[in-house]
Amino acid sequence: MNQTFNLIMDWLDRCDSVSRLGFNAKSKVNNSLNSVANFCPVSQDKLRLEHKELYSILKKEKIVC
């Protein structure tokens, strides 16, 4: 979960440098991660097929292969 937290916080830090965030990022991310419980993330194949634009962005950022 630390890896997920760090990835999200890095992204939010970049967002904050463009436009100030109107919330406490650390608290929001921690609360959100704690509330996901046992939900599984979307598969990479489903992401590629059903969310093409997001998949392209993630691929460009080398988050997915």
N, C-alpha and C positions, 0 to 999 in steps of 0.2 A: 504494500500500500504506500510505502514511502516513495517508491519510484513514480507512482501515479500522482501523488501529491506534488512532488518536485516538478514533474512535467507540466501539470496544470498551473502551478505557481509561476514557472518560467514564462509560460504563455501569457498569464495575467499580468506579469511584470512588464512584458512587451506592450500589452494593450494599455496599461497604465501610463507608459511613457508617451503614448500617442494621445490619449484622452484619459484624464483622471477618473479612476473607478469610484463609484458612489457607494461602495460597500467595503466591509472588512474582508479582504480576500482570504486570508488564512482561516478565519472563522467559517466563512461560507464554504470553502473547499472541505475543511474538516467535517462540518456538519453533513454536507452532501455525500462525502465518501462513507461516513458512518451510516447513512440511511439507505445505501444501495443494497445492503444485506447480501443476499445470495443471487442477485440478478446477474446473469451472464452477459458479457458484451456481445454485440452483433458480430457475426462471423465476417472474416475478411471477404469471402466470396459474396455474401449478401450485401456488404457495404459497397463492393465494386459494382454489383448489378443494380442495386436499388437506390444508391446515393452516389451517383457517378461524379458529381461536382466535388463533393466532400472527399471522395476517394482520390481524385486527382490532386487535390490540395495536399492531402496527407502523403501521397506518393512523392510529390514534389519536395515536401519537407523531410522526406526519408523516414517518415513515421511508420509507413507500411512498405512492403517490398513490391 
